[in-house]
């Protein structure tokens, strides 16, 4: 039963995404602008981290450490 519930939720997500995409002609910039406009109009607080995430750059040491944890 869990699989059916999960599938129906996923199907709904896909339908919603398709509807939004069709409304904006697939223009992702227009979709993002609309989302930002709606968020600003909602007056709801937006969480902003004190320190933004930084990209992780793999180094030979971190790669070796990761492989040791996997046992390779």
mmCIF file as gemmi writes it, N, C-alpha and C atoms, coordinates in Angstrom:
data_model
loop_
_atom_site.group_PDB
_atom_site.id
_atom_site.type_symbol
_atom_site.label_atom_id
_atom_site.label_alt_id
_atom_site.label_comp_id
_atom_site.label_asym_id
_atom_site.label_entity_id
_atom_site.label_seq_id
_atom_site.pdbx_PDB_ins_code
_atom_site.Cartn_x
_atom_site.Cartn_y
_atom_site.Cartn_z
_atom_site.occupancy
_atom_site.B_iso_or_equiv
_atom_site.pdbx_formal_charge
_atom_site.auth_seq_id
_atom_site.auth_asym_id
_atom_site.pdbx_PDB_model_num
ATOM 1 N N . UNK Axp A 1 ? 0.816 -1.191 0 1 0 ? 1 A 1
ATOM 2 C CA . UNK Axp A 1 ? 0 0 0 1 0 ? 1 A 1
ATOM 3 C C . UNK Axp A 1 ? 0.864 1.262 0 1 0 ? 1 A 1
ATOM 4 N N . UNK Axp A 2 ? 1.967 1.24 0.684 1 0 ? 2 A 1
ATOM 5 C CA . UNK Axp A 2 ? 2.842 2.403 0.718 1 0 ? 2 A 1
ATOM 6 C C . UNK Axp A 2 ? 3.292 2.783 -0.69 1 0 ? 2 A 1
ATOM 7 N N . UNK Axp A 3 ? 3.575 1.797 -1.52 1 0 ? 3 A 1
ATOM 8 C CA . UNK Axp A 3 ? 4.008 2.075 -2.883 1 0 ? 3 A 1
ATOM 9 C C . UNK Axp A 3 ? 2.932 2.831 -3.66 1 0 ? 3 A 1
ATOM 10 N N . UNK Axp A 4 ? 1.655 2.43 -3.506 1 0 ? 4 A 1
ATOM 11 C CA . UNK Axp A 4 ? 0.562 3.106 -4.211 1 0 ? 4 A 1
ATOM 12 C C . UNK Axp A 4 ? 0.421 4.548 -3.735 1 0 ? 4 A 1
ATOM 13 N N . UNK Axp A 5 ? 0.506 4.776 -2.432 1 0 ? 5 A 1
ATOM 14 C CA . UNK Axp A 5 ? 0.4 6.124 -1.89 1 0 ? 5 A 1
ATOM 15 C C . UNK Axp A 5 ? 1.553 6.965 -2.413 1 0 ? 5 A 1
ATOM 16 N N . UNK Axp A 6 ? 2.752 6.419 -2.367 1 0 ? 6 A 1
ATOM 17 C CA . UNK Axp A 6 ? 3.924 7.13 -2.859 1 0 ? 6 A 1
ATOM 18 C C . UNK Axp A 6 ? 3.769 7.452 -4.332 1 0 ? 6 A 1
ATOM 19 N N . UNK Axp A 7 ? 3.309 6.479 -5.12 1 0 ? 7 A 1
ATOM 20 C CA . UNK Axp A 7 ? 3.128 6.713 -6.546 1 0 ? 7 A 1
ATOM 21 C C . UNK Axp A 7 ? 2.113 7.815 -6.8 1 0 ? 7 A 1
ATOM 22 N N . UNK Axp A 8 ? 1.013 7.85 -6.051 1 0 ? 8 A 1
ATOM 23 C CA . UNK Axp A 8 ? 0 8.877 -6.281 1 0 ? 8 A 1
ATOM 24 C C . UNK Axp A 8 ? 0.53 10.26 -5.916 1 0 ? 8 A 1
ATOM 25 N N . UNK Axp A 9 ? 1.336 10.353 -4.88 1 0 ? 9 A 1
ATOM 26 C CA . UNK Axp A 9 ? 1.942 11.628 -4.501 1 0 ? 9 A 1
ATOM 27 C C . UNK Axp A 9 ? 2.912 12.081 -5.586 1 0 ? 9 A 1
ATOM 28 N N . UNK Axp A 10 ? 3.729 11.179 -6.048 1 0 ? 10 A 1
ATOM 29 C CA . UNK Axp A 10 ? 4.685 11.501 -7.107 1 0 ? 10 A 1
ATOM 30 C C . UNK Axp A 10 ? 3.958 11.9 -8.379 1 0 ? 10 A 1
ATOM 31 N N . UNK Axp A 11 ? 2.885 11.185 -8.71 1 0 ? 11 A 1
ATOM 32 C CA . UNK Axp A 11 ? 2.086 11.543 -9.89 1 0 ? 11 A 1
ATOM 33 C C . UNK Axp A 11 ? 1.521 12.952 -9.758 1 0 ? 11 A 1
ATOM 34 N N . UNK Axp A 12 ? 1.053 13.299 -8.57 1 0 ? 12 A 1
ATOM 35 C CA . UNK Axp A 12 ? 0.512 14.641 -8.347 1 0 ? 12 A 1
ATOM 36 C C . UNK Axp A 12 ? 1.594 15.702 -8.497 1 0 ? 12 A 1
ATOM 37 N N . UNK Axp A 13 ? 2.78 15.418 -7.982 1 0 ? 13 A 1
ATOM 38 C CA . UNK Axp A 13 ? 3.907 16.347 -8.127 1 0 ? 13 A 1
ATOM 39 C C . UNK Axp A 13 ? 4.224 16.56 -9.603 1 0 ? 13 A 1
ATOM 40 N N . UNK Axp A 14 ? 4.261 15.49 -10.374 1 0 ? 14 A 1
ATOM 41 C CA . UNK Axp A 14 ? 4.54 15.599 -11.811 1 0 ? 14 A 1
ATOM 42 C C . UNK Axp A 14 ? 3.456 16.399 -12.529 1 0 ? 14 A 1
ATOM 43 N N . UNK Axp A 15 ? 2.194 16.161 -12.197 1 0 ? 15 A 1
ATOM 44 C CA . UNK Axp A 15 ? 1.093 16.915 -12.825 1 0 ? 15 A 1
ATOM 45 C C . UNK Axp A 15 ? 1.213 18.401 -12.509 1 0 ? 15 A 1
ATOM 46 N N . UNK Axp A 16 ? 1.502 18.719 -11.257 1 0 ? 16 A 1
ATOM 47 C CA . UNK Axp A 16 ? 1.642 20.121 -10.847 1 0 ? 16 A 1
ATOM 48 C C . UNK Axp A 16 ? 2.801 20.778 -11.586 1 0 ? 16 A 1
ATOM 49 N N . UNK Axp A 17 ? 3.922 20.074 -11.677 1 0 ? 17 A 1
ATOM 50 C CA . UNK Axp A 17 ? 5.08 20.618 -12.39 1 0 ? 17 A 1
ATOM 51 C C . UNK Axp A 17 ? 4.742 20.881 -13.844 1 0 ? 17 A 1
ATOM 52 N N . UNK Axp A 18 ? 4.04 19.95 -14.471 1 0 ? 18 A 1
ATOM 53 C CA . UNK Axp A 18 ? 3.658 20.114 -15.872 1 0 ? 18 A 1
ATOM 54 C C . UNK Axp A 18 ? 2.717 21.3 -16.052 1 0 ? 18 A 1
ATOM 55 N N . UNK Axp A 19 ? 1.76 21.474 -15.133 1 0 ? 19 A 1
ATOM 56 C CA . UNK Axp A 19 ? 0.828 22.603 -15.214 1 0 ? 19 A 1
ATOM 57 C C . UNK Axp A 19 ? 1.571 23.931 -15.098 1 0 ? 19 A 1
ATOM 58 N N . UNK Axp A 20 ? 2.491 24.009 -14.155 1 0 ? 20 A 1
ATOM 59 C CA . UNK Axp A 20 ? 3.262 25.237 -13.976 1 0 ? 20 A 1
ATOM 60 C C . UNK Axp A 20 ? 4.108 25.5 -15.216 1 0 ? 20 A 1
ATOM 61 N N . UNK Axp A 21 ? 4.759 24.47 -15.725 1 0 ? 21 A 1
ATOM 62 C CA . UNK Axp A 21 ? 5.596 24.62 -16.916 1 0 ? 21 A 1
ATOM 63 C C . UNK Axp A 21 ? 4.777 25.103 -18.106 1 0 ? 21 A 1
ATOM 64 N N . UNK Axp A 22 ? 3.586 24.534 -18.29 1 0 ? 22 A 1
ATOM 65 C CA . UNK Axp A 22 ? 2.728 24.948 -19.402 1 0 ? 22 A 1
ATOM 66 C C . UNK Axp A 22 ? 2.269 26.393 -19.238 1 0 ? 22 A 1
ATOM 67 N N . UNK Axp A 23 ? 1.955 26.79 -18.012 1 0 ? 23 A 1
ATOM 68 C CA . UNK Axp A 23 ? 1.49 28.153 -17.747 1 0 ? 23 A 1
ATOM 69 C C . UNK Axp A 23 ? 2.535 29.19 -18.162 1 0 ? 23 A 1
ATOM 70 N N . UNK Axp A 24 ? 3.806 28.848 -18.014 1 0 ? 24 A 1
ATOM 71 C CA . UNK Axp A 24 ? 4.879 29.787 -18.324 1 0 ? 24 A 1
ATOM 72 C C . UNK Axp A 24 ? 5.64 29.405 -19.591 1 0 ? 24 A 1
ATOM 73 N N . UNK Axp A 25 ? 5.063 28.526 -20.38 1 0 ? 25 A 1
ATOM 74 C CA . UNK Axp A 25 ? 5.69 28.133 -21.634 1 0 ? 25 A 1
ATOM 75 C C . UNK Axp A 25 ? 7.053 27.489 -21.445 1 0 ? 25 A 1
ATOM 76 N N . UNK Axp A 26 ? 7.272 26.851 -20.303 1 0 ? 26 A 1
ATOM 77 C CA . UNK Axp A 26 ? 8.541 26.178 -20.038 1 0 ? 26 A 1
ATOM 78 C C . UNK Axp A 26 ? 9.681 27.13 -19.708 1 0 ? 26 A 1
ATOM 79 N N . UNK Axp A 27 ? 9.389 28.417 -19.541 1 0 ? 27 A 1
ATOM 80 C CA . UNK Axp A 27 ? 10.419 29.424 -19.263 1 0 ? 27 A 1
ATOM 81 C C . UNK Axp A 27 ? 10.754 29.401 -17.772 1 0 ? 27 A 1
ATOM 82 N N . UNK Axp A 28 ? 11.892 28.789 -17.436 1 0 ? 28 A 1
ATOM 83 C CA . UNK Axp A 28 ? 12.266 28.614 -16.027 1 0 ? 28 A 1
ATOM 84 C C . UNK Axp A 28 ? 12.511 29.947 -15.337 1 0 ? 28 A 1
ATOM 85 N N . UNK Axp A 29 ? 13.01 30.941 -16.073 1 0 ? 29 A 1
ATOM 86 C CA . UNK Axp A 29 ? 13.228 32.268 -15.476 1 0 ? 29 A 1
ATOM 87 C C . UNK Axp A 29 ? 11.889 32.886 -15.077 1 0 ? 29 A 1
ATOM 88 N N . UNK Axp A 30 ? 10.878 32.743 -15.922 1 0 ? 30 A 1
ATOM 89 C CA . UNK Axp A 30 ? 9.552 33.277 -15.611 1 0 ? 30 A 1
ATOM 90 C C . UNK Axp A 30 ? 8.939 32.54 -14.424 1 0 ? 30 A 1
ATOM 91 N N . UNK Axp A 31 ? 9.165 31.243 -14.346 1 0 ? 31 A 1
ATOM 92 C CA . UNK Axp A 31 ? 8.661 30.451 -13.217 1 0 ? 31 A 1
ATOM 93 C C . UNK Axp A 31 ? 9.312 30.938 -11.925 1 0 ? 31 A 1
ATOM 94 N N . UNK Axp A 32 ? 10.622 31.145 -11.95 1 0 ? 32 A 1
ATOM 95 C CA . UNK Axp A 32 ? 11.344 31.603 -10.76 1 0 ? 32 A 1
ATOM 96 C C . UNK Axp A 32 ? 10.9 33.007 -10.359 1 0 ? 32 A 1
ATOM 97 N N . UNK Axp A 33 ? 10.714 33.902 -11.337 1 0 ? 33 A 1
ATOM 98 C CA . UNK Axp A 33 ? 10.265 35.261 -11.042 1 0 ? 33 A 1
ATOM 99 C C . UNK Axp A 33 ? 8.879 35.238 -10.402 1 0 ? 33 A 1
ATOM 100 N N . UNK Axp A 34 ? 7.989 34.404 -10.918 1 0 ? 34 A 1
ATOM 101 C CA . UNK Axp A 34 ? 6.646 34.298 -10.352 1 0 ? 34 A 1
ATOM 102 C C . UNK Axp A 34 ? 6.703 33.761 -8.93 1 0 ? 34 A 1
ATOM 103 N N . UNK Axp A 35 ? 7.537 32.753 -8.699 1 0 ? 35 A 1
ATOM 104 C CA . UNK Axp A 35 ? 7.675 32.181 -7.357 1 0 ? 35 A 1
ATOM 105 C C . UNK Axp A 35 ? 8.206 33.236 -6.383 1 0 ? 35 A 1
ATOM 106 N N . UNK Axp A 36 ? 9.194 34.021 -6.813 1 0 ? 36 A 1
ATOM 107 C CA . UNK Axp A 36 ? 9.754 35.069 -5.954 1 0 ? 36 A 1
ATOM 108 C C . UNK Axp A 36 ? 8.707 36.141 -5.672 1 0 ? 36 A 1
ATOM 109 N N . UNK Axp A 37 ? 7.93 36.508 -6.67 1 0 ? 37 A 1
ATOM 110 C CA . UNK Axp A 37 ? 6.882 37.517 -6.515 1 0 ? 37 A 1
ATOM 111 C C . UNK Axp A 37 ? 5.806 37.029 -5.525 1 0 ? 37 A 1
ATOM 112 N N . UNK Axp A 38 ? 5.402 35.758 -5.664 1 0 ? 38 A 1
ATOM 113 C CA . UNK Axp A 38 ? 4.401 35.204 -4.759 1 0 ? 38 A 1
ATOM 114 C C . UNK Axp A 38 ? 4.937 35.096 -3.339 1 0 ? 38 A 1
ATOM 115 N N . UNK Axp A 39 ? 6.21 34.725 -3.202 1 0 ? 39 A 1
ATOM 116 C CA . UNK Axp A 39 ? 6.809 34.604 -1.874 1 0 ? 39 A 1
ATOM 117 C C . UNK Axp A 39 ? 6.857 35.98 -1.208 1 0 ? 39 A 1
ATOM 118 N N . UNK Axp A 40 ? 7.275 37.009 -1.953 1 0 ? 40 A 1
ATOM 119 C CA . UNK Axp A 40 ? 7.354 38.354 -1.387 1 0 ? 40 A 1
ATOM 120 C C . UNK Axp A 40 ? 5.973 38.851 -0.973 1 0 ? 40 A 1
ATOM 121 N N . UNK Axp A 41 ? 4.966 38.547 -1.765 1 0 ? 41 A 1
ATOM 122 C CA . UNK Axp A 41 ? 3.603 38.991 -1.47 1 0 ? 41 A 1
ATOM 123 C C . UNK Axp A 41 ? 3.013 38.257 -0.268 1 0 ? 41 A 1
ATOM 124 N N . UNK Axp A 42 ? 3.543 37.091 0.062 1 0 ? 42 A 1
ATOM 125 C CA . UNK Axp A 42 ? 2.989 36.296 1.162 1 0 ? 42 A 1
ATOM 126 C C . UNK Axp A 42 ? 3.343 36.861 2.529 1 0 ? 42 A 1
ATOM 127 N N . UNK Axp A 43 ? 4.387 37.687 2.586 1 0 ? 43 A 1
ATOM 128 C CA . UNK Axp A 43 ? 4.872 38.25 3.857 1 0 ? 43 A 1
ATOM 129 C C . UNK Axp A 43 ? 5.257 37.181 4.867 1 0 ? 43 A 1
ATOM 130 N N . UNK Axp A 44 ? 5.557 35.99 4.4 1 0 ? 44 A 1
ATOM 131 C CA . UNK Axp A 44 ? 6.015 34.931 5.293 1 0 ? 44 A 1
ATOM 132 C C . UNK Axp A 44 ? 7.529 35.049 5.457 1 0 ? 44 A 1
ATOM 133 N N . UNK Axp A 45 ? 8.039 34.697 6.626 1 0 ? 45 A 1
ATOM 134 C CA . UNK Axp A 45 ? 9.491 34.785 6.829 1 0 ? 45 A 1
ATOM 135 C C . UNK Axp A 45 ? 10.219 33.745 5.966 1 0 ? 45 A 1
ATOM 136 N N . UNK Axp A 46 ? 11.4 34.112 5.543 1 0 ? 46 A 1
ATOM 137 C CA . UNK Axp A 46 ? 12.235 33.217 4.748 1 0 ? 46 A 1
ATOM 138 C C . UNK Axp A 46 ? 13.511 32.95 5.538 1 0 ? 46 A 1
ATOM 139 N N . UNK Axp A 47 ? 13.833 31.687 5.731 1 0 ? 47 A 1
ATOM 140 C CA . UNK Axp A 47 ? 15.045 31.33 6.466 1 0 ? 47 A 1
ATOM 141 C C . UNK Axp A 47 ? 16.264 31.654 5.631 1 0 ? 47 A 1
ATOM 142 N N . UNK Axp A 48 ? 17.212 32.349 6.242 1 0 ? 48 A 1
ATOM 143 C CA . UNK Axp A 48 ? 18.478 32.662 5.585 1 0 ? 48 A 1
ATOM 144 C C . UNK Axp A 48 ? 19.593 32.224 6.529 1 0 ? 48 A 1
ATOM 145 N N . UNK Axp A 49 ? 20.43 31.299 6.089 1 0 ? 49 A 1
ATOM 146 C CA . UNK Axp A 49 ? 21.497 30.811 6.972 1 0 ? 49 A 1
ATOM 147 C C . UNK Axp A 49 ? 22.509 31.908 7.275 1 0 ? 49 A 1
ATOM 148 N N . UNK Axp A 50 ? 23.126 31.822 8.457 1 0 ? 50 A 1
ATOM 149 C CA . UNK Axp A 50 ? 24.157 32.799 8.808 1 0 ? 50 A 1
ATOM 150 C C . UNK Axp A 50 ? 25.344 32.684 7.868 1 0 ? 50 A 1
ATOM 151 N N . UNK Axp A 51 ? 25.703 31.448 7.558 1 0 ? 51 A 1
ATOM 152 C CA . UNK Axp A 51 ? 26.807 31.212 6.627 1 0 ? 51 A 1
ATOM 153 C C . UNK Axp A 51 ? 26.265 30.419 5.443 1 0 ? 51 A 1
ATOM 154 N N . UNK Axp A 52 ? 26.36 30.968 4.253 1 0 ? 52 A 1
ATOM 155 C CA . UNK Axp A 52 ? 25.875 30.212 3.098 1 0 ? 52 A 1
ATOM 156 C C . UNK Axp A 52 ? 26.723 28.965 2.88 1 0 ? 52 A 1
ATOM 157 N N . UNK Axp A 53 ? 26.108 27.968 2.306 1 0 ? 53 A 1
ATOM 158 C CA . UNK Axp A 53 ? 26.842 26.749 1.988 1 0 ? 53 A 1
ATOM 159 C C . UNK Axp A 53 ? 27.934 27.067 0.978 1 0 ? 53 A 1
ATOM 160 N N . UNK Axp A 54 ? 29.048 26.394 1.114 1 0 ? 54 A 1
ATOM 161 C CA . UNK Axp A 54 ? 30.108 26.558 0.125 1 0 ? 54 A 1
ATOM 162 C C . UNK Axp A 54 ? 30.298 25.222 -0.579 1 0 ? 54 A 1
ATOM 163 N N . UNK Axp A 55 ? 30.704 25.309 -1.798 1 0 ? 55 A 1
ATOM 164 C CA . UNK Axp A 55 ? 30.894 24.09 -2.583 1 0 ? 55 A 1
ATOM 165 C C . UNK Axp A 55 ? 32.024 23.276 -1.984 1 0 ? 55 A 1
ATOM 166 N N . UNK Axp A 56 ? 31.841 21.983 -1.937 1 0 ? 56 A 1
ATOM 167 C CA . UNK Axp A 56 ? 32.868 21.085 -1.435 1 0 ? 56 A 1
ATOM 168 C C . UNK Axp A 56 ? 33.765 20.691 -2.597 1 0 ? 56 A 1
ATOM 169 N N . UNK Axp A 57 ? 35.028 20.928 -2.455 1 0 ? 57 A 1
ATOM 170 C CA . UNK Axp A 57 ? 35.984 20.541 -3.486 1 0 ? 57 A 1
ATOM 171 C C . UNK Axp A 57 ? 36.719 19.299 -3.015 1 0 ? 57 A 1
ATOM 172 N N . UNK Axp A 58 ? 36.543 18.221 -3.738 1 0 ? 58 A 1
ATOM 173 C CA . UNK Axp A 58 ? 37.22 16.98 -3.382 1 0 ? 58 A 1
ATOM 174 C C . UNK Axp A 58 ? 38.716 17.13 -3.587 1 0 ? 58 A 1
ATOM 175 N N . UNK Axp A 59 ? 39.463 16.632 -2.631 1 0 ? 59 A 1
ATOM 176 C CA . UNK Axp A 59 ? 40.918 16.637 -2.736 1 0 ? 59 A 1
ATOM 177 C C . UNK Axp A 59 ? 41.377 15.19 -2.651 1 0 ? 59 A 1
ATOM 178 N N . UNK Axp A 60 ? 42.617 14.922 -3.052 1 0 ? 60 A 1
ATOM 179 C CA . UNK Axp A 60 ? 43.096 13.543 -2.959 1 0 ? 60 A 1
ATOM 180 C C . UNK Axp A 60 ? 42.945 12.965 -1.548 1 0 ? 60 A 1
ATOM 181 N N . UNK Axp A 61 ? 43.133 13.786 -0.518 1 0 ? 61 A 1
ATOM 182 C CA . UNK Axp A 61 ? 43.012 13.303 0.853 1 0 ? 61 A 1
ATOM 183 C C . UNK Axp A 61 ? 41.566 12.918 1.138 1 0 ? 61 A 1
ATOM 184 N N . UNK Axp A 62 ? 40.596 13.766 0.763 1 0 ? 62 A 1
ATOM 185 C CA . UNK Axp A 62 ? 39.198 13.446 1.046 1 0 ? 62 A 1
ATOM 186 C C . UNK Axp A 62 ? 38.727 12.279 0.199 1 0 ? 62 A 1
ATOM 187 N N . UNK Axp A 63 ? 39.231 12.161 -1.006 1 0 ? 63 A 1
ATOM 188 C CA . UNK Axp A 63 ? 38.868 11.024 -1.836 1 0 ? 63 A 1
ATOM 189 C C . UNK Axp A 63 ? 39.395 9.734 -1.23 1 0 ? 63 A 1
ATOM 190 N N . UNK Axp A 64 ? 40.628 9.745 -0.749 1 0 ? 64 A 1
ATOM 191 C CA . UNK Axp A 64 ? 41.204 8.559 -0.136 1 0 ? 64 A 1
ATOM 192 C C . UNK Axp A 64 ? 40.433 8.22 1.141 1 0 ? 64 A 1
ATOM 193 N N . UNK Axp A 65 ? 40.106 9.234 1.94 1 0 ? 65 A 1
ATOM 194 C CA . UNK Axp A 65 ? 39.364 9.001 3.163 1 0 ? 65 A 1
ATOM 195 C C . UNK Axp A 65 ? 38.007 8.379 2.864 1 0 ? 65 A 1
ATOM 196 N N . UNK Axp A 66 ? 37.343 8.867 1.83 1 0 ? 66 A 1
ATOM 197 C CA . UNK Axp A 66 ? 36.03 8.311 1.451 1 0 ? 66 A 1
ATOM 198 C C . UNK Axp A 66 ? 36.164 6.87 1.01 1 0 ? 66 A 1
ATOM 199 N N . UNK Axp A 67 ? 37.224 6.556 0.27 1 0 ? 67 A 1
ATOM 200 C CA . UNK Axp A 67 ? 37.379 5.183 -0.199 1 0 ? 67 A 1
ATOM 201 C C . UNK Axp A 67 ? 37.719 4.24 0.956 1 0 ? 67 A 1
ATOM 202 N N . UNK Axp A 68 ? 38.403 4.747 1.961 1 0 ? 68 A 1
ATOM 203 C CA . UNK Axp A 68 ? 38.714 3.926 3.135 1 0 ? 68 A 1
ATOM 204 C C . UNK Axp A 68 ? 37.44 3.574 3.893 1 0 ? 68 A 1
ATOM 205 N N . UNK Axp A 69 ? 36.501 4.523 3.945 1 0 ? 69 A 1
ATOM 206 C CA . UNK Axp A 69 ? 35.25 4.271 4.644 1 0 ? 69 A 1
ATOM 207 C C . UNK Axp A 69 ? 34.4 3.251 3.891 1 0 ? 69 A 1
ATOM 208 N N . UNK Axp A 70 ? 34.533 3.218 2.561 1 0 ? 70 A 1
ATOM 209 C CA . UNK Axp A 70 ? 33.767 2.257 1.774 1 0 ? 70 A 1
ATOM 210 C C . UNK Axp A 70 ? 34.459 0.903 1.728 1 0 ? 70 A 1
ATOM 211 N N . UNK Axp A 71 ? 35.696 0.875 2.158 1 0 ? 71 A 1
ATOM 212 C CA . UNK Axp A 71 ? 36.438 -0.388 2.152 1 0 ? 71 A 1
ATOM 213 C C . UNK Axp A 71 ? 37.048 -0.717 0.789 1 0 ? 71 A 1
ATOM 214 N N . UNK Axp A 72 ? 37.219 0.309 -0.076 1 0 ? 72 A 1
ATOM 215 C CA . UNK Axp A 72 ? 37.811 0.071 -1.404 1 0 ? 72 A 1
ATOM 216 C C . UNK Axp A 72 ? 39.249 0.457 -1.409 1 0 ? 72 A 1
